[in-house]
Amino acid sequence: METRSGLRNRSKITGTSSGIGLAAAVAAARSGWHTVATLRDTGHADALRKAAAAAGVELDIRQLDVTDEASVAAAIDGVIADPGRLDAVVNNAGAGHFGTLENDTVDDVRRVMEANFFGVLNVSKAALPHLRASGGRLITVTSIGGVIGQPFSEAYCAAKFAVEGYMESLAPVAAKLGMSVSVVEPGPIASEFFNNIGIDMEAEIAAAGPYAEAQANLVNGALAQMVNSAQTPAEAAQSVLQALTADRPAFRIQTSDWVCDFTRTKLAGWIA
């Protein structure tokens, strides 16, 4: 994808060590974007490098911790230094969390908000002057959990609801200055996301006290069904690519018919 100046459009994608971020980085590079793929620990970039090699594309892999403002500033400055422009940012980095209010600490909730909400704001704020200069695109991967609350995911859903509200409010402001803002809403993804939460689910249930039965029913029932019907990261990444390449990208892009139907159920209830 070439710009009028002859330079390839340059995108920056956060959280690319696995899942949607990895697949989106490869898909963007395959589509012709110069893709800067960032992750908190570049020592965990083996899967990303292998995927890029298998696809026959090159990625510019760099370190970025979205919760560290100095790291964000250094990463954005580095992108701008060579070749001097930024055309799109994809906020994908985040962290899952499973728990409920009585058993969580408030610090638990703060950590989830820091990674999933304030991390998005850190990257977006640093990128906006450069996206304004290029007439670029700000894309954030949220979740069906940012539209419909999920049991035992209060903190995670709260963070995703906050991202959705912030970006929905920012979108018309950015549009006045020639930028587009979009959110991509995936449902369950067959990736390392649930493993990356870093919990022993059996131990969690055993320690859940009065919530143990409800938590076990959720894990063995609805959650298991959702995981079994999950999209692949590559399928969901096509919606990120749509936000990157469409002439006039929609604000809200849902990654599957399942997500559309699930969301429609809630909206129909509001209308009723």
N, C-alpha and C positions, 0 to 999 in steps of 0.2 A: 504494500500500500504506500504510494508515493504522495508527498505533499507538493505544492506548487514550487517549493524551493528545491525539489529533487531529493530531499531527505525522506527516509522512511518515517512514517508516523511512529512516535515513541510512546509506549505504554509502560506503566509501572504497576505491578500486581503484588500485593502483600499476601503472606501466608501460603507459600507455594511448595512446602515440603511434602504435601500429600493432598488427596481429595480434590475438591473443586479447584483450588488454587493452582495445583500442579497441572491439572487438565486444561485449565483456562490459559495458563502461560504457554503451554505447548500449542494449543489451538490458535492463540493470537499470533505466535511466531509463524505457524504454518500459513496463516492468512496474510502474512507480509509485514506484520508489525515488528519493529525493533522492541523486544520485550525485556524489560528489567524485572527479573523475578527475585523477590526478596523473601527472606525468612529470618527468624530470630537467631538461629544457630546454623551457620553454613556447613557445619560438620554433619548436618542431617540432610544434605542436598544430593545424596547418592541416587535416590529414586528419581528425583527431578532430572539429574543429568542423564540417567539411563533412558527415561522417557523421551527426552529431547533427542538423544542419539538415535533411538528407535524410530522417531518421526522424521529424522533427517533435518533438524532445525537447530539453530544456535540460540542460546539464552544468555543474557547478561545477568549472572547470579550475584547478588549482593546481600550484605547483612542489614537487617532492620528490625528493631524492637519497637513496635507501635506504642508501647506504654512509656517509652523513654523519649522525651521531647528532643534531647540532644541527638539521639540516634536518628530520629525522624528528620531533623534539620540537616544532619550530615548526609543522609541518604538522598534527600531531595536536592541539596546543593550539588552532590556528585552527579546526579542525573542531568541537571541543568548545565553543568560545566562541559559536558560532552554528549551530544553535539549542540546544546544550547536551547533545547525546547522540550516541552512535555505536553503531549496531546491527550493523554487519558490516564486516569488512576483507577485501579480496581481495588477497593477495600475488601479483602477476604479474610485477613487474619482475625482469629478469635479463639475463644475457649468455651468448651461446654461445661455444664454443671448439672448435677442431679441431686436434689434435696428439697426439703420443705422448711418453711419459716421457723417453726418451733425448734427444729433440730439444727438449722444453720445458725451461724453467728452473723452479726451485721458485717463483720469484716469479710466473711465469705462472700456476701452480696457485693460489697465494695470491690473485691478482686474481680468478680465477674463483670461488673460495670466498667472497671478500668480497662479490661482487655477488649470487651465487645462494644462499648460505647465511646469511652474517652479515647481509646486507641484509634477509632475511626475519625474522631474529631481532630486528633493530633495530626494525622496524615493529611486529612482534607484541608485543614487550615493552612498547613505548610505548602500544599500543592495549589491552592486556589489562585494566587497571583499569577502563576505560570500557566494554568489552564485558562485564565482570563485573557492572557496574552495570546494564546494559540487558538482561542475559541474551542476549548477542549471539552472533555467529558469526565464527569465524576460518577463512578459506578460503585455501588456498595452491595455486597452479597449479604442479605439479611437471612430470613428464614420464615417458614410458615409459622414458626413460633413468635414472629413479630407481628402476626395478624390475629392469631388465635392462641390464647393461653393454654399451656400444657400442664397437666398435673405433675407435681414434683419437679417442675422446671421454672418455678416462679422467678428466680434471679435471672436465669438465661433469657426467659421471655421478656422480662422487664427491660433488659438491656436492648433486645431486638426491637421491642415496641418503641423505645426511646430513639433508636437509630431511624426507624421508619418515620416517626413524627418529625425528627429534626430534618431529615432529607426532604420530606414532603413540604415542609415549610421553606426550606432553602431553595427548592427547585425553581419557583417563579422568580425569586430574586436573582439567581444565577442566570436564568434565561434572559433577563433584561440586559445582561452584559455579555450575551453571546455564548454562554456555556450550557451544557445539558447535564441534568442530574437524574440518575436512574437507580432504582433498587431492583435486585434480582432475588426472587423468593423461591428457594428450593424447599422441597419436602425432605423425607428421609433419603440419605445418600449411603450407598454401599461403599464405605471408605473406612479409614482409621479413626473417624471422628469419635465414635463411642469409646473405642479403646483409648484415645487420647485424653478422655476425661480423667483417666487415671484413678479409677475407683474399682474396688472389689464389690460387685453388686450383691453377692450373697452376704458379705460382711455388712454392707450398708443396710440391707433388709433386716439382718439380725439385730442391728443397733438402732432400728427405727422406732422402737418402743410402740406406742399406741398406733403409729402409722404403718407398722410392719405389714399387716394384712393388705391394706390398700396399695402399698408400694409393690408388694409381691404380685398382686393381681394385675397391676399396670404393666409390670415388667413381663409377666408371662402371658398377658393378653394383648391389649391394644398396642403396646410398644413392640412386641414380637411381630405382630401382623404388619406394622408399619415398616419395620426393618426388612421383613421378607418381601415387601413390595417396593423396595428402594430403587431409585435410579442409580445408574453408574455416575461417577464423577464426570466422565466424558460427555454423557448425555446432558447433565446440568450445565456443563461448561459452554454448551452451544448457546445457552441463553445469555451468558456473559459476552460471547462473541457477537450475538445479535445487538447487545447494547453498545458494543464497540464499533460496529460496522453499519448499522442502519442509518439511512439518511436523516430520519427524525425519530430517534429512539423513544419509546414510551417511558413514562416515569416508572411504572410498575410492570415488571416482567416476571411471570411465573413459569417455572421450569417444566411443568408437566400438566396433563389433563387432571391428574389426581389432585394436584395442588389447587388448580382452578375450581374443581368440584368441592373440595374441602372448604375453601374460602367462601364459595358461593353459599354454602349452608349457613355460615355465620351471617353473611350479609342479608340473606333472605330472612333470617330471624330478626335482624334489626328493622328491616322494612316492615315486617309483620307487626 
